[in-house]
Amino acid sequence: SIELFGQKLNVPTHHIRICLKDYHKMGLVAYRNTKKIERAIFIMSEESNSHLTLEAIGEASGFNSKSTFYAVFKKIHGKTPLEYLQSSNSNPNLII
């Protein structure tokens, strides 16, 4: 939650909301999901992770279900993780 985030940073929650809205043009949930998807793309691009399935990559990125991972990924990139991999060819050895 944004309250926990504020406590951990020792910053008032309204300052966090303002920063997210003004600088990132999104709320905390959208920001967090964007960072999770960035993490997933990083994991996909690493050759050492070629043994991982897309479901495992979603879990490693902080998603609790495959369907949520796919839905958020598609919302952000306009493609499913599989379509993204096929179009970017970032790690052709990844287990699908």
C-alpha positions in Angstrom: 0.0 0.0 0.0 1.0 3.6 -0.4 0.8 4.0 3.3 3.4 1.3 3.9 5.5 2.7 1.2 5.5 6.1 2.9 6.3 4.6 6.2 9.3 2.7 4.8 10.6 5.9 3.1 9.6 8.1 6.1 7.8 10.3 3.6 4.1 11.5 3.9 1.8 9.5 1.6 0.5 12.6 -0.1 4.0 13.4 -1.3 4.3 10.0 -2.8 0.9 10.4 -4.5 1.9 13.8 -5.9 5.3 12.4 -7.2 3.7 9.4 -8.9 1.0 11.5 -10.5 3.2 14.5 -11.5 6.4 12.6 -12.6 5.2 9.2 -13.6 1.6 10.1 -14.7 0.3 7.0 -12.9 -0.9 5.7 -9.5 1.0 3.3 -7.3 -0.5 0.1 -8.6 0.2 1.1 -12.2 3.7 2.1 -11.3 4.3 -1.1 -9.4 3.0 -3.2 -12.4 5.2 -1.3 -14.8 8.2 -2.1 -12.7 7.2 -5.8 -12.5 6.9 -5.9 -16.3 10.3 -4.3 -16.7 11.7 -6.9 -14.4 10.0 -9.7 -16.4 11.6 -8.3 -19.6 15.0 -8.2 -18.0 14.6 -11.8 -16.8 13.5 -12.9 -20.4 16.6 -11.2 -21.9 19.1 -13.0 -19.7 20.6 -16.1 -21.4 21.0 -17.7 -18.0 17.2 -17.8 -17.6 16.5 -19.7 -20.8 15.4 -22.7 -18.7 12.5 -20.7 -17.2 8.9 -20.8 -18.4 6.9 -17.7 -18.9 4.8 -18.6 -15.9 8.0 -18.8 -13.8 9.1 -15.5 -15.1 5.8 -14.0 -14.1 6.2 -15.4 -10.6 9.8 -14.2 -10.4 8.6 -10.7 -11.3 6.1 -10.6 -8.5 2.9 -11.7 -10.2 0.7 -14.2 -8.3 -0.9 -15.7 -11.4 -0.2 -16.4 -15.0 -3.4 -14.7 -16.1 -2.6 -11.5 -14.2 1.0 -11.5 -15.6 -0.3 -11.9 -19.2 -3.1 -9.2 -18.7 -0.8 -6.6 -17.3 1.9 -7.3 -19.8 -0.6 -7.0 -22.7 -2.0 -3.8 -21.2 1.5 -2.2 -21.0 3.0 -3.5 -24.2 0.0 -4.4 -26.4 1.3 -7.9 -26.7 1.3 -11.0 -24.6 4.7 -12.1 -23.2 4.9 -14.8 -25.8 4.1 -12.4 -28.7 6.7 -10.0 -27.2 9.3 -12.7 -27.2 8.6 -13.8 -30.7 8.7 -10.2 -32.0 11.8 -9.1 -30.1 13.6 -12.5 -30.2 15.3 -11.4 -27.0 16.0 -14.9 -25.8 15.2 -17.5 -28.5 16.2 -20.4 -26.1 13.5 -19.5 -23.6 11.1 -22.4 -22.8 7.6 -21.4 -23.8 
